[in-house]
Amino acid sequence: MFDQKEFGVKLRNHRKRLGLTQEEVAERIGVSPQAISKWEAGDCLPDCINLKAISDEYHLSADVLLETESDGDVNAVADKIEQLATEFLWASANNERYEQNLRKEMGEDLWKMWKGIYFAEVGNRKLQQESKQRGILRIIGSFGTKVWDDDGIACVVQSRLIAEKAPASPAAAEVIQALCTPEGQKLISALSCDSPTPKQTVLEQTGIPLPRLNELLLLFTENNVIAYYTDATACGYMISGFCGIAAYMVLGAMYLLDKKRNYEVSQYFAWD
């Protein structure tokens, strides 16, 4: 289980490493010295907002503060991260000033945490660092395949999924081919995963001829790559929560292939 006492000791050690008093830290992050004292004593834990403030003040990412010494604590760390995310969502819903900046900062922190553990499967610290410095983008191990790129691409496919994957249907092949066309790329790039984009806006942004746009919208909607959303305030298309991730994975693959080998993804398909 997550050890609050150990967490408190880490907070105290990081503070002393910087030569700060409890009063100085309290003033900088906007809490009372008593709160700092309770956290360092392990009597209670800071909420996600204060944890973020402490991380910034101590020049550490949240995962460093939350990390534990034994493998048996991995579930506790995962639970704590989920708790922090829940508290963050509560804070952003109840205080407008947190809405934009902290949501972005939380995403950046999660990205740093992901990057920090990405090469752990290598099992060799020295080789891990060498791989990162050389910009190795792929790791294939017993757990599965991992793809990483510092410019903003990360993906994990478990071996279990690969083993259980059913043969691709003709419809799936058609969708992937359509995603790899210039029009498919433009369409997906014009859509968001959190707010609907009106069809007219997509038409103006992409320049795709209307008949072709209609074909793609129908194909992608029928196969759950995108979804049509409508309510009293907005209507339009957005990336689907079902198969929409496949669209982003295809765009990511295209980016990596072009960056590293100057390949065209269309080279991998036998066009009729």
N, C-alpha and C positions, 0 to 999 in steps of 0.2 A: 504493500500500500504506500501511497504518497506520504512521505514523512515531513510533517509541518516543522518539526524541530530542526531537521536537517536543512530545510528550505530557509528557516530563519537564520541559521548559522551562515549560510551562503550569503544572504543579504548583508549580514554584519561584516563578513570578511571582505565583500566587494566594496562596501562603504569605507572601511578602514584602509583598503588598498588605495583609495583615492584621497585619503586624508581628510574625510568629511566627518562632521559630527551629526548626530541624529537631528539636532535643531536645524542645521544647514540644509540637510536633505529635505526635511519637512517643509521648510520655507520655499525651497525650489520647486517642489511638486504640488504644494498647496494643501498639505494636510497638517495635522497636529504632531508634535514630537511624540506624544503618547501612542499615536498610530504606528509610527516607525518602531517604537519600543516593543509594541505588541507583536508586530510582524517578525522582528528579529528574535523575539522570545519564542516564536512558534505558537503563540496563543490564538492567532487568527491569520487569515490570508488576505492580501490586497485584492480588490476586485480588478477586472480587466483594464479599466481606465488607469488605475494607479499602478498596476503592473507594467503597463506600457510606459507610464511616466518614469518609473524606476529604471526600466530597461534603457530608456533614452539617457537618463541622468548618469547611469553607470557605464554607458557606451557598450551595452550588451544586447543581444537579441533575447527574446523571451524564452527561447528553447534552452539557452545556457542557464538561465535562472531555474528553469523547471526540470532540467535533466537530473537523472538519478544514477546511482552507482551500479546497480545490479539489473540484469536483464529481466528479473521478475517484476520490476516496477514499470515495465513498458505500458501495461494497461492503465496504470494509475496516471502516467503522464498523458496518455491519450484521453483519459477521462477529464483530466484537468484542462487540456486544450479545448475540449468540447464545452466544459463549464465556462471557460473564458469567452468563447464565442457566443454562448448563450447570454452571458452578462453583457457582452458588447452589443448584441442585438437589442437587448432590453434598454440599454443606455441610449442607443441611437434612436429608438422609437419614442423615448420619453424626453429627449432633449435635442432640439433641432441643430444646435451648434456642433453636435457630434456626428451628424448624419453623413456629411461628405468627407471631411478630412480623416476621421478615425476609421471609416470604412476602408478608405484607401490605405491607411497605415496598417490596418489589420491584414489586408491582403499582402502588403509588402513584407510584413513579419512572417506570415505563413510561407511566402515564397522563400525567404531566407532559411526558415526551418527546413523546408523541403530540400533546398540546395545543400544544407548542412549534413543531411543524412543520406543524400542520394547515392553516394559511392560506398556506403557502408558494406554492401554485399561483396565488395572486392575482398574483404577480410584481411587486408594488409594495409596498414596506415601509410607506409611509404609509397606503395604502389598506388594507393588511393590519391595521394597528393600529386604524384607524377601524372596520373591520368587526367586529373583536373587541369593541371598546368599545360598539358599537351592539347587540351581541348577535345578529349575523346568524347564522342557523342553517344556512344552505345555500350551497354553492358548486357551480356547474355549469361544468365546463371540458372541455378536450379529453381529459383523462385519464379523467374520469368525474364522478360526483356524490358530494359529500361532505356529510354531515349531522353537525352538532356542537351539543352543548348542555352548558353548564357543570355542570348537575346530574347528568350521568353518562351521556350518550348520545353515541356516536360510531359512524359507519358510512361505509364507502366502497364504492361500486359502480363498477367499471371500465366504461368505454364498450364495451370488447370484449365483456363479458358481456351488456350490454344489447343489442348488435347480434346476438349469437349466440343469445339466449334463445329457446327454442322457445315456441310458443303454450301458454298454460296449459291443462292438462287439466281435465276436469270434477271429478276427484278433488282437484286442487290448489285449485280454487275453493271446493269444499266445506270443505276444511281451513281455508282463510283465513277463510271466513265463520264457521266454528265457533270459531276463535281470537278472533274479534271479539265473540262473545257474552259476556255477563257470566260465564256458567259457564266458558267457555273461558279467560277472563282469570284467574279464580280458580284453575283447575286448574294453569295454567302457573306462576302466582305461588307455588303451594304446593310446586312441585318444585325440586330442586336439579340442578346440572350435575355435581356431584362425589360425591354420595352418594344412595343410593336412599331413597325415602319410601314406607313401607308404605301400601297402599290404605286401610286403616282410618284412618290418620292423615290422609290426603287427604280422606276423607269427613268427618272431624270438623272439620278446619280450614276446609273450603270450604262445608259445609252443602249441597252439591249432592245432590239426590235420587239414590239409588243407581242406578235405571234410566238416568237421564241421565248420570251419572258413567261407568257402564259403556259407554255409547255413545261418549262422548268418548275414553275410554281406548282403546277399540278403534280408533276412527278415527285418532287421533294415533299409535298404535303401528304400525298398518298402513302409515302414510305417513312413518314414521321421524322424526316430530317428537319423540316420547318413546320410551323403550325400557324394557322390563321387565328388571330385573337381579336375579340371585339367586346366592348362593354359600353356603358353610357358616355364614357369620356374619350375613348380611343379605339382605333381598329387598324389592323394591318398584320404583317407577317413578322415572325421572330423565330430564332433558333429553337428547335424543339428540345424538351428535356428527355426525350426518348433516344432518338438516333442522331440528334444534332451534334453530339460529340464527334461522330464519324466525320462530319464535314470539317470540323476544326482539325482533326487528325490528318485528313487529306491535305488541307492547306499547310499544316506543319511539315508534312512529308515533302511537299513540293518545295517549300522554303529551304529545307535542309539539303535536298538533292541539288537544287540550283546553287546553293551556297558552297557546297563541298565538291560537286562534280560537274556543275554546269549541265545537268541533265534536264530534259523535258519529261514530265511525268507521262505525257502522252506516248513516249517511247515504250512504255511498259504495257501498252494495250494493243491488241490486234484489232484495228478499226475495220469495220465492215464497209 
